[in-house]
Amino acid sequence: MIHGSFDLPVAFDLGATFAFALSGALAAIKRNYDIVGVIALALVSGIGGGLIRDGLFLSQGPTPLLTNPNYIFVILGAVVAGVLFGLRIHHFARLIAVIDALGLGAYAAFGVQKSLLVGLTPPAAVLVGVVNAVGGGILRDLLCREEPLVFKPGQFYLLVALGGAVTFVFCSATLELSANNSAAIAITVTFVFRILTILLNWRTASVSSGSIFENDDTPPPPPTKNP
């Protein structure tokens, strides 16, 4: 049972949507897509996870992601930024990584909360929370006819979102904390874990290698979005 309600601040929600959409726009530009392809990848990267959450798992009618025009405007802004600045976006890589790390935990917690409120069990709610956080990146890769990056060995990303979703359920259901406090703890845990992953280059390894995680002693690369 959830005590109270956790609502994403509008400015933060739109800022995270912009960062996610920008990653999709840059991926399309890198692949030499035309403007239709750039807008499409920006759209699915920005709000794809929320569309899957509301349209597939929860089926609660029109999602606010489409009824509120601000999301579309922000995505179009990300497309313009990607087209105008292109390769120079790397100067803002650290800022984008920070926004991404915050958004990962926030969307995981928000997806879990919405799922619990409509009666889903905690395990199912955790699944929806994770998809809410990383679904946009998966859709982007599928549209590009590539294997989703979250399925390949690389820096912890989906596992970080999973940790945030489980933390929210534990704090709200087991510790009976308020939704806002549970979300704050989940976002903090996710943010710290994700930043440490970037700085220390913690990575998963192929299961066929005999080890699930690997220690990479090479210097970590600059922070970049790795959905």
C-alpha positions in Angstrom: 0.0 0.0 0.0 1.3 3.5 -0.9 1.0 6.4 1.5 0.4 9.6 -0.4 1.5 10.2 -4.0 4.7 11.0 -5.7 4.4 13.4 -8.6 7.3 14.3 -10.9 8.0 18.1 -10.9 7.0 19.4 -14.3 10.3 21.1 -15.0 12.3 18.0 -14.1 9.9 15.8 -16.2 10.3 18.0 -19.2 14.1 18.3 -18.7 14.5 14.5 -18.6 12.3 14.1 -21.6 14.5 16.6 -23.5 17.7 14.7 -22.5 16.2 11.3 -23.6 14.8 12.7 -26.8 18.1 14.4 -27.6 19.9 11.0 -27.4 17.4 9.6 -29.9 17.9 12.6 -32.2 21.7 12.2 -32.1 21.4 8.5 -32.8 19.3 9.2 -35.9 21.7 12.0 -37.1 24.7 9.6 -36.6 22.9 7.1 -38.9 22.3 9.8 -41.6 18.4 9.6 -41.2 16.3 12.3 -42.7 14.2 14.7 -40.6 11.3 12.2 -40.3 13.7 9.6 -38.9 15.3 12.1 -36.5 11.8 13.1 -35.1 10.7 9.5 -34.8 13.7 8.4 -32.8 13.5 11.5 -30.6 9.9 10.8 -29.9 10.3 7.1 -28.9 13.4 7.9 -26.9 11.8 10.7 -25.1 8.4 9.2 -24.2 8.6 5.6 -25.4 8.8 4.1 -21.9 5.8 6.0 -20.7 3.8 5.1 -23.8 4.5 1.4 -23.1 3.6 1.8 -19.5 0.2 3.6 -20.1 -0.8 1.9 -23.4 0.4 -1.7 -22.9 0.6 -2.4 -19.2 -1.9 -0.1 -17.5 -4.4 0.7 -20.4 -5.9 3.7 -18.6 -7.0 5.7 -21.6 -5.1 8.5 -23.3 -1.7 9.1 -21.7 -0.8 12.6 -20.4 2.3 12.2 -22.6 0.1 12.8 -25.6 -2.6 15.0 -24.2 -0.1 17.5 -22.8 1.4 19.4 -25.8 4.5 20.4 -23.8 6.0 17.0 -24.2 5.8 17.3 -28.0 7.3 20.8 -27.9 10.2 19.6 -25.8 10.9 16.7 -28.2 10.8 19.0 -31.1 13.2 21.3 -29.2 15.6 18.3 -28.7 15.4 17.7 -32.5 16.3 21.3 -33.3 19.2 21.2 -30.7 20.5 18.0 -32.2 20.4 19.3 -35.8 21.9 22.7 -34.9 24.6 21.6 -32.6 25.3 18.0 -33.7 28.8 16.9 -32.6 29.2 19.9 -30.3 26.6 18.3 -28.0 29.5 16.3 -26.4 30.5 19.5 -24.5 27.3 18.9 -22.5 27.9 15.2 -22.0 28.4 15.4 -18.2 25.2 17.4 -17.7 23.2 15.1 -19.9 24.6 12.1 -17.9 23.5 13.7 -14.6 20.0 14.4 -15.9 19.8 10.9 -17.3 20.9 9.4 -14.0 18.2 11.4 -12.1 15.6 10.5 -14.7 16.3 6.8 -14.5 15.4 6.6 -10.9 12.5 9.0 -11.1 10.8 7.2 -13.9 11.4 3.8 -12.3 9.8 5.0 -9.1 6.9 6.8 -10.9 6.2 3.7 -13.0 6.1 1.5 -10.0 3.8 3.8 -8.2 1.3 4.0 -11.0 1.3 0.3 -11.3 0.7 -0.3 -7.6 -2.2 2.2 -7.6 -4.0 0.3 -10.3 -3.7 -3.0 -8.4 -0.6 -4.7 -9.9 1.4 -6.9 -7.7 4.9 -5.6 -6.5 6.9 -7.9 -8.9 4.7 -6.7 -11.8 5.0 -3.1 -10.7 8.8 -3.4 -10.6 8.7 -4.7 -14.2 6.6 -1.8 -15.3 8.9 0.7 -13.5 12.0 -0.7 -15.2 10.3 -0.6 -18.6 9.1 3.0 -17.9 12.7 3.9 -17.3 14.5 2.2 -20.2 11.7 1.4 -22.7 12.4 4.4 -24.8 16.0 3.3 -25.5 14.8 -0.2 -26.3 12.3 1.1 -28.9 14.9 3.3 -30.4 17.3 0.4 -31.0 14.6 -1.8 -32.4 13.5 0.9 -34.9 17.2 1.1 -35.9 17.2 -2.7 -36.4 19.8 -3.1 -33.8 20.0 -5.3 -30.7 19.0 -3.2 -27.7 22.0 -1.9 -25.9 20.6 -2.9 -22.6 20.8 -6.5 -23.6 24.5 -6.4 -24.4 27.5 -6.3 -22.0 28.1 -2.7 -21.0 27.8 -0.2 -18.2 25.1 -1.0 -15.6 21.9 0.8 -16.8 18.8 -1.5 -16.7 20.2 -3.0 -13.5 20.4 0.5 -12.0 16.7 1.1 -12.9 15.8 -2.3 -11.4 17.5 -1.3 -8.2 15.6 2.0 -8.1 12.3 0.2 -8.7 12.9 -2.4 -6.0 14.0 0.3 -3.6 10.8 2.2 -4.1 8.7 -1.0 -3.4 10.7 -1.9 -0.3 10.5 1.6 1.2 6.8 2.1 0.5 5.4 -1.4 1.0 7.8 -2.9 3.6 9.0 0.2 5.5 5.6 2.0 4.9 7.3 5.3 4.1 5.4 8.0 2.3 5.5 7.9 -1.5 7.6 11.1 -1.6 10.1 9.7 0.8 10.3 6.4 -0.9 10.8 8.1 -4.3 13.5 10.3 -2.9 15.4 7.3 -1.5 15.0 5.4 -4.8 16.1 8.3 -6.9 19.1 8.9 -4.6 20.2 5.2 -4.7 19.8 5.0 -8.5 21.6 8.3 -9.1 24.6 7.3 -6.9 24.8 3.9 -8.4 24.6 5.2 -11.9 27.2 7.9 -11.4 29.6 5.4 -9.8 29.0 3.1 -12.7 30.1 5.9 -15.1 33.1 7.0 -13.0 34.4 3.5 -12.2 33.3 1.9 -15.5 31.4 -0.9 -13.8 30.3 -3.3 -16.6 28.3 -6.4 -17.1 29.9 -9.3 -19.0 28.6 -12.0 -21.3 27.1 -15.0 -19.5 29.0 -17.3 -21.8 32.3 -15.8 -20.4 31.5 -17.5 -17.1 31.1 -14.3 -15.2 28.1 -12.0 -14.9 30.1 -8.9 -14.0 33.5 -7.8 -15.0 36.1 -5.5 -13.5 37.5 -3.2 -16.2 40.8 -1.6 -15.1 41.0 0.6 -18.1 40.3 4.3 -17.5 36.6 5.0 -17.7 35.4 7.0 -20.8 33.7 10.4 -20.4 30.1 10.1 -19.3 27.7 9.5 -22.2 24.2 8.2 -22.5 24.2 4.4 -22.7 20.5 3.4 -22.6 
